[in-house]
Amino acid sequence: MANCRRDPESEPESVFPHEVGLFTDSYSEKSRFCFCGHVLNITQNFGSRLGVAAGVWDSALSLCNYFESQNVDFRGKKVIELGAGTGIVGILAALQGGDVTITDLPVALEQIKGNVQANVPAGGRAQVCALSWGIDQHVFPGDYDIVLGADIVYMEPTFPLLLGTLQHLCGHHGTIYLASR
């Protein structure tokens, strides 16, 4: 498992924007989703602070639907989700038996932790960690069975960083599931 305890003062800068001024007012919205027999209660905290990490994107829902329709087996698998936003995809993988690390930039971690607490029973195998692609992926092991990402390929300058991160995280026999519009 990755060590998620890091000194925020030593966090490297990321190429991702920390604030995207898409919303002028902050508000929360609670939504319910059902996949693989699990009801997921997901809080989305909209506002300029979280920007694109605030909401549940269509590709995340499509990926969850895919896991359900294809009976993807997460039991006993070491899983990591990149750019999780709300964490819905990683939460579903944890509820389906995966040992899951859910990652995003530090600004999104509070929202993800709240959603994990609301959906993954105590003792569940889901942890939340900061990960900036191309910068600190080496803090994480390179042997994940499954790497997940929904709507994470939208800023072309980040593509080489994402590719390097995927190459590091995915073991020789690993599987990467990416969903994008």
KOLVEXBA-528556 format. One line per field, with one value per residue: residue number from 1; residue in three letters; x, y, z of N, C-alpha, C in turn. Coordinates in steps of 0.02 Angstrom, whole numbers, plus 32768, in hexadecimal, padded with zeros to 4 digits. Layout:
residues N
lopa: [NUM/...] .
marke: [ALA/...] .
n_c1: [X/...] .
n_c2: [Y/...] .
n_c3: [Z/...] .
ca_c1: [X/...] .
ca_c2: [Y/...] .
ca_c3: [Z/...] .
c_c1: [X/...] .
c_c2: [Y/...] .
c_c3: [Z/...] .
This chain:
residues 181
lopa: [1/2/3/4/5/6/7/8/9/10/11/12/13/14/15/16/17/18/19/20/21/22/23/24/25/26/27/28/29/30/31/32/33/34/35/36/37/38/39/40/41/42/43/44/45/46/47/48/49/50/51/52/53/54/55/56/57/58/59/60/61/62/63/64/65/66/67/68/69/70/71/72/73/74/75/76/77/78/79/80/81/82/83/84/85/86/87/88/89/90/91/92/93/94/95/96/97/98/99/100/101/102/103/104/105/106/107/108/109/110/111/112/113/114/115/116/117/118/119/120/121/122/123/124/125/126/127/128/129/130/131/132/133/134/135/136/137/138/139/140/141/142/143/144/145/146/147/148/149/150/151/152/153/154/155/156/157/158/159/160/161/162/163/164/165/166/167/168/169/170/171/172/173/174/175/176/177/178/179/180/181] .
marke: [MET/ALA/ASN/CYS/ARG/ARG/ASP/PRO/GLU/SER/GLU/PRO/GLU/SER/VAL/PHE/PRO/HIS/GLU/VAL/GLY/LEU/PHE/THR/ASP/SER/TYR/SER/GLU/LYS/SER/ARG/PHE/CYS/PHE/CYS/GLY/HIS/VAL/LEU/ASN/ILE/THR/GLN/ASN/PHE/GLY/SER/ARG/LEU/GLY/VAL/ALA/ALA/GLY/VAL/TRP/ASP/SER/ALA/LEU/SER/LEU/CYS/ASN/TYR/PHE/GLU/SER/GLN/ASN/VAL/ASP/PHE/ARG/GLY/LYS/LYS/VAL/ILE/GLU/LEU/GLY/ALA/GLY/THR/GLY/ILE/VAL/GLY/ILE/LEU/ALA/ALA/LEU/GLN/GLY/GLY/ASP/VAL/THR/ILE/THR/ASP/LEU/PRO/VAL/ALA/LEU/GLU/GLN/ILE/LYS/GLY/ASN/VAL/GLN/ALA/ASN/VAL/PRO/ALA/GLY/GLY/ARG/ALA/GLN/VAL/CYS/ALA/LEU/SER/TRP/GLY/ILE/ASP/GLN/HIS/VAL/PHE/PRO/GLY/ASP/TYR/ASP/ILE/VAL/LEU/GLY/ALA/ASP/ILE/VAL/TYR/MET/GLU/PRO/THR/PHE/PRO/LEU/LEU/LEU/GLY/THR/LEU/GLN/HIS/LEU/CYS/GLY/HIS/HIS/GLY/THR/ILE/TYR/LEU/ALA/SER/ARG] .
n_c1: [8029/8013/8067/800E/8023/8061/80C4/806C/80A9/8116/80E5/80F2/80E3/805E/802E/7FAB/7F1B/7EFA/7E8F/7DFB/7D9A/7D0D/7C94/7C38/7BF7/7BFB/7BBC/7B6F/7B40/7AE2/7AE0/7A96/7AC9/7ABE/7B17/7B4C/7B00/7B16/7AEC/7B21/7B49/7B70/7BC5/7BD4/7C39/7C25/7C77/7CF1/7D66/7D7A/7D63/7D6D/7D71/7D03/7C86/7C25/7C52/7C16/7C62/7C95/7C23/7C04/7C71/7C5B/7BE1/7C11/7C64/7C02/7BB1/7C0C/7C34/7CAE/7D33/7D6D/7D99/7E15/7E72/7EF0/7ED5/7ED6/7E95/7E9C/7E98/7E1B/7DB0/7D18/7D22/7CD1/7CE5/7D54/7D1F/7CB6/7D04/7D45/7CD8/7CB9/7D18/7D9E/7E45/7E5F/7EAA/7E85/7E9F/7EC9/7EE6/7F21/7EBC/7E42/7E34/7DEE/7D66/7D60/7D84/7D15/7CB0/7CDE/7CD5/7C4A/7C1F/7C6F/7C7A/7CB5/7D57/7D5E/7DB9/7DF9/7E5A/7E8C/7EEF/7F65/7F9C/8002/8012/80A2/80F5/80F6/80DB/8131/812E/80D1/80B3/80E6/8093/8008/7F71/7F02/7EE1/7E84/7E27/7DC1/7D86/7E02/7E56/7E62/7EAD/7F26/7FB2/7FCC/7FD3/8052/807F/801B/8028/80AA/8091/802F/807D/80D7/8084/8039/8044/80A0/803F/7FCE/7F30/7EE6/7E61/7E17/7DA6/7D5A/7D10] .
n_c2: [7FC4/8072/80F6/816E/81DB/8274/8307/839A/8413/83F4/83CF/83B8/842A/8425/8406/8414/847D/84CD/8514/852C/859E/857D/8582/85F5/85F5/858C/84E9/8453/83B3/8324/8282/81E9/814B/80AD/801B/7F79/7F40/7F92/8023/80C2/8152/81EA/827E/831A/83A3/8436/84C4/8549/851E/8490/847B/841B/83A4/839A/835F/82CB/827D/8252/81EB/81A7/816B/811C/80C5/8083/8046/7FF1/7F9B/7F5B/7F1F/7ECA/7E79/7E91/7E58/7E85/7E4E/7E2C/7E73/7EED/7F92/8033/80D6/815F/8212/8224/8279/8278/81F9/818C/811F/80D7/80BB/8063/7FF9/7FD4/7FAA/7F3C/7EE4/7F04/7F38/7FD3/806B/8110/819D/824B/82F9/835D/83BB/837E/8316/8319/8317/8299/8244/8258/821E/819B/8177/817E/8113/809D/8016/800F/7FD1/7FB1/7FA6/8024/80AE/815A/81C6/8249/8269/82A2/829F/8269/82A4/8276/81ED/8186/8171/8114/8063/7FFB/7F96/7F83/7F2A/7F57/7FF0/8082/8102/818C/8200/8246/826D/82F7/8368/8390/83B1/8363/82DF/8298/8291/8246/81CE/81A3/818F/812A/80C5/80AE/8084/8013/7F69/7EE1/7E88/7ED0/7F28/7FAF/801C/8099/811D/818F/8221] .
n_c3: [8000/7FE1/8034/807E/80CB/80C7/80CD/80BC/80A2/8057/7FDE/7F31/7EA7/7E32/7D87/7D74/7D80/7E1A/7E3F/7DEB/7DA0/7D8A/7DCE/7E2D/7EA6/7F34/7F51/7F8E/7F50/7F61/7F22/7EEB/7EB6/7E64/7E56/7E2C/7E92/7EFD/7F58/7F3E/7F93/7F67/7F84/7F37/7F2C/7EF3/7EAC/7E9D/7ED8/7ECC/7E45/7DB2/7DF9/7E48/7E23/7DF5/7D68/7CC3/7C87/7CF4/7D27/7CB9/7CBB/7D35/7D13/7CB0/7CFA/7D43/7CDD/7CA0/7D05/7D4C/7DAB/7E42/7EB5/7F2A/7EE0/7EC2/7EB7/7E69/7E5C/7DF1/7DF2/7E35/7E61/7E99/7EC5/7EA4/7E4A/7E7E/7EFD/7EDC/7EAB/7F21/7F6E/7F27/7F4C/7F34/7F62/7F7C/7F47/7F43/7EE5/7ECE/7EB0/7F3B/7F5E/7F46/7F9F/801B/7FF6/7FB7/8023/8078/8029/8022/80AA/80B7/806C/806B/80D2/817E/8191/810F/8074/8042/801F/8022/7FC5/7F99/7EF4/7E79/7DD2/7D7C/7DD4/7E5D/7E57/7E74/7EFA/7F0C/7EFD/7E71/7E42/7E2A/7E10/7DCD/7D7D/7D85/7D30/7D12/7CA4/7C9E/7C3B/7BFA/7BF4/7B8D/7BA7/7C17/7BEF/7BD5/7C5A/7C97/7C4D/7C74/7CFC/7CF7/7CBD/7D25/7D91/7D69/7D70/7D1F/7CF5/7CFF/7CEF/7C9A/7CAA/7C56/7C42/7BD8/7B92] .
ca_c1: [8000/8037/8067/7FE9/8033/8097/80C3/8050/80D7/8147/80C2/810B/80B1/8042/801C/7F63/7F05/7EDF/7E4D/7DDD/7D63/7CD0/7C5A/7C42/7BDC/7C08/7B83/7B76/7B08/7AE7/7AC1/7A96/7AD5/7ABC/7B3F/7B61/7ADB/7B29/7AD3/7B58/7B35/7BAB/7BC0/7BFB/7C41/7C32/7C92/7D2F/7D9D/7D84/7D61/7D57/7D6F/7CC8/7C4C/7C28/7C51/7BF5/7C8F/7C99/7BE6/7C0C/7CA1/7C37/7BB2/7C39/7C78/7BC7/7B9B/7C40/7C45/7CF5/7D43/7D9F/7DAB/7E5C/7E9C/7F0E/7EB7/7EE0/7E6F/7EBE/7E6D/7DDB/7D7B/7CEA/7D36/7C9D/7CFE/7D7C/7CF2/7C95/7D37/7D4F/7C9C/7CBB/7D4D/7DE2/7E6F/7E5F/7EC7/7E62/7ECC/7EBC/7F0E/7F0F/7E7F/7E06/7E36/7DB9/7D27/7D66/7D81/7CCF/7C8A/7CF4/7CB6/7C02/7C0E/7C97/7C73/7CF2/7D7D/7D63/7DFC/7DFF/7E7F/7E8C/7F32/7F75/7FC9/800B/8030/80E3/811B/8101/80C2/8162/811C/80A4/80D1/80DC/8077/7FBF/7F4F/7ED3/7EE5/7E45/7E25/7D86/7D8A/7E42/7E7D/7E42/7EDF/7F5D/7FF5/7FD5/7FD5/8091/8082/7FEE/8045/80E0/8072/8011/80B3/80F3/8054/801C/8071/80A7/8002/7F97/7EFD/7ED4/7E1F/7E0D/7D69/7D5A/7CDE] .
ca_c2: [8000/80B1/811D/81AB/8211/829D/834B/83C5/8449/83DC/83B9/83D8/844C/83FB/842A/841A/84B9/84C0/8533/8539/85CA/856C/858E/862E/85E3/8547/84C4/840A/838E/82DD/8259/81A0/8122/8065/7FF0/7F38/7F33/7FC1/8067/80F0/8196/8213/82C7/8341/83E6/8462/8505/8556/84FC/844D/847B/83DF/836C/839F/8338/8288/8284/821C/81B3/8180/8142/80EA/8093/805B/801B/7FBE/7F6A/7F34/7EF6/7E98/7E54/7E98/7E3C/7EAC/7E2A/7E1C/7E9A/7F2C/7FC1/807A/8104/819F/824B/8208/82AA/8264/81B6/815B/80E2/80B2/80A3/8027/7FC4/7FBD/7F85/7EFD/7EB9/7F1B/7F5C/800E/80AC/8142/81D6/8289/832F/8369/83E3/8353/82DD/831E/8300/8251/8224/8259/81ED/8158/816B/8175/80D9/8061/8003/800E/7F95/7FAA/7FAE/8060/80E6/8196/81E4/8279/8253/82D0/8278/827E/82C5/824D/81A9/8156/8164/80DB/8027/7FF2/7F53/7F80/7EFC/7F7E/8039/809F/814A/81A2/8247/8263/8282/8332/839E/8372/83B5/8330/829C/8275/8283/820E/8192/818F/8177/80E9/8094/809D/8065/7FD5/7F2F/7EC0/7E66/7EFB/7F3E/7FF6/802F/80E0/8130/81D6/8235] .
ca_c3: [8000/7FE0/8072/806D/80F9/80AE/80E6/8089/8092/8026/7FA2/7EF4/7E7F/7DFE/7D4B/7D74/7DA2/7E5C/7E42/7DAB/7DB0/7D66/7DF7/7E59/7EE7/7F47/7F6C/7F8D/7F35/7F71/7EEE/7EF8/7E7B/7E74/7E2A/7E48/7ECF/7F32/7F52/7F4E/7FA4/7F54/7F8B/7F07/7F48/7EBB/7EBA/7E7A/7EFA/7EB0/7DFC/7D90/7E27/7E72/7E11/7DD8/7D20/7C9E/7C7B/7D33/7D29/7C84/7CD3/7D67/7CEE/7C8E/7D2D/7D54/7CA4/7C90/7D41/7D59/7DEC/7E67/7EF2/7F33/7EB1/7ED8/7E88/7E75/7E31/7DE5/7DE6/7E4A/7E6A/7ECF/7EDB/7E98/7E29/7EAF/7F31/7EC3/7EA9/7F67/7F83/7F01/7F66/7F25/7F92/7F50/7F57/7F1C/7EE3/7EAA/7ECB/7F82/7F66/7F40/7FCD/804E/7FD7/7FAD/8065/808E/8003/8038/80EC/80B0/8042/8077/8119/81A6/8182/80C6/805A/8018/803D/7FF8/7FC5/7F65/7EC0/7E40/7D9D/7D63/7E0A/7E99/7E50/7E8F/7F41/7F09/7EDF/7E29/7E35/7E30/7DE2/7DA6/7D82/7D6E/7D24/7CEE/7C90/7CB4/7C01/7BDD/7BEE/7B66/7BC6/7C4C/7BD3/7BE4/7CA2/7CA3/7C31/7CA0/7D3A/7CE7/7CB4/7D66/7DBF/7D50/7D6E/7CDD/7CE3/7D14/7CBF/7CA2/7C91/7C50/7C1F/7BC8/7B63] .
c_c1: [802B/8034/8048/7FFA/806F/808E/80A7/807D/8109/8126/80E0/80D2/809B/8034/7FD1/7F4F/7EE8/7E9B/7E36/7D9E/7D24/7C91/7C69/7C28/7BEB/7BC8/7B91/7B37/7B14/7AC0/7AC7/7A9D/7AD2/7AE3/7B4F/7B3E/7AEC/7B09/7B0C/7B3A/7B72/7B9B/7BEF/7BFD/7C56/7C4B/7CD5/7D6A/7DAD/7D84/7D47/7D53/7D2E/7C91/7C5A/7C20/7C32/7C22/7C99/7C5D/7BEA/7C3B/7C81/7C04/7BD6/7C4D/7C3D/7BB4/7BCC/7C54/7C90/7D03/7D7C/7DB8/7DF5/7E8B/7EB4/7EFD/7ECB/7EB6/7E94/7E8B/7E25/7DA3/7D4E/7CFC/7D05/7CB7/7D27/7D52/7CCF/7CC7/7D44/7D14/7C98/7CF7/7D94/7E04/7E83/7E81/7EA7/7E8B/7EB0/7EEC/7EF7/7ECD/7E40/7E01/7DFF/7D77/7D29/7D60/7D3A/7CA5/7C9E/7CD4/7C6C/7BEF/7C33/7C93/7CB7/7D16/7D82/7DA8/7DFF/7E25/7E82/7ED0/7F38/7FA6/7FC8/8031/8073/810F/8129/80E4/80F2/8159/80F0/80C8/80C1/80BD/802C/7FA3/7F22/7EDE/7EA6/7E4C/7DE8/7D8B/7DCA/7E6D/7E59/7E72/7F1D/7FA2/8001/7FDD/8018/8098/8057/800C/807E/80C6/8053/8047/80D1/80C4/803E/8050/8073/8067/7FC4/7F69/7EEC/7E90/7E1B/7DCC/7D6C/7D25/7CFA] .
c_c2: [803F/80D2/8160/81E6/8237/82E3/8379/83FE/8434/83C3/83DC/83FA/841D/8426/8433/845B/84A7/84E0/8542/8561/85BB/857E/85C9/8620/859A/8528/847A/83EB/8344/82B6/8210/817C/80D9/803F/7FB0/7F29/7F61/8005/8095/8135/81C2/825D/82E8/8388/8416/84A6/850D/8530/84B8/844B/843A/83A2/8368/836C/82F1/8290/8247/81DF/8188/8152/810B/80B2/8066/802C/7FE2/7F87/7F3D/7F05/7EBE/7E6E/7E56/7E84/7E62/7E86/7E17/7E43/7EDA/7F60/8009/80A2/8146/81D6/823D/823B/829B/8220/817F/811A/80B7/8096/8064/7FED/7FA8/7F94/7F41/7ED2/7ECD/7F3B/7F9C/804A/80DE/8182/8211/82BC/833F/838F/83B8/831E/82DF/8304/82B4/822C/8222/8225/81A6/8147/815C/8133/8099/8051/8005/7FCC/7F88/7FBC/7FE7/8095/811E/81B7/8219/825A/8287/82AB/8295/829D/8295/8206/8174/814A/8125/809F/8021/7FB0/7F4F/7F50/7F22/7FC8/8054/80E9/815C/81ED/8267/8278/82BC/836D/8381/8379/8381/82EA/8278/8265/8248/81CD/8177/8172/8132/80B3/807F/8073/801F/7F9F/7F10/7E9E/7E8F/7F0E/7F87/8000/807A/80EC/817B/81E4/8235] .
c_c3: [8000/8024/8062/809A/80DF/80CA/80B0/8075/805C/7FE6/7F65/7ED0/7E48/7DC1/7D46/7D97/7DE7/7E64/7DFB/7DB8/7D89/7D8B/7E24/7E9F/7EF5/7F62/7F66/7F72/7F46/7F3C/7F02/7EB6/7E91/7E3F/7E4F/7E8A/7F09/7F24/7F6A/7F59/7F9B/7F5D/7F5A/7F21/7F11/7ED3/7E9A/7E99/7EDB/7E64/7DE0/7DBD/7E4F/7E62/7DFA/7D8D/7CFE/7C94/7CB9/7D38/7CF4/7C9A/7D07/7D46/7CCB/7CBF/7D3E/7D1B/7C93/7CCC/7D50/7DA2/7E0D/7EA5/7EF3/7F05/7ED3/7EA3/7E9B/7E43/7E2D/7DD9/7DF9/7E52/7EA5/7EEB/7ECA/7E7A/7E5A/7EE8/7F1A/7EC0/7EEF/7F7F/7F60/7F14/7F57/7F61/7F6E/7F6F/7F28/7F1F/7EBC/7EC6/7F12/7F8B/7F65/7F76/8002/8033/7FCF/7FF0/8081/806B/8015/807B/80E6/808E/8051/80C2/813C/8199/8137/80AE/8028/803E/800A/7FFF/7F8E/7F34/7E88/7E0B/7D88/7D98/7E43/7E94/7E6D/7ED9/7F45/7EEA/7E95/7E17/7E3E/7DFC/7DB2/7DB4/7D61/7D61/7CFB/7CE2/7CA9/7C78/7BDE/7BD6/7BCD/7B86/7BFC/7C30/7BE0/7C2E/7CB4/7C89/7C5D/7CE2/7D2E/7CE0/7CF6/7D8F/7DAA/7D4C/7D28/7CC6/7CF6/7CDB/7CCE/7C83/7C92/7C2A/7C14/7B94/7B1D] .
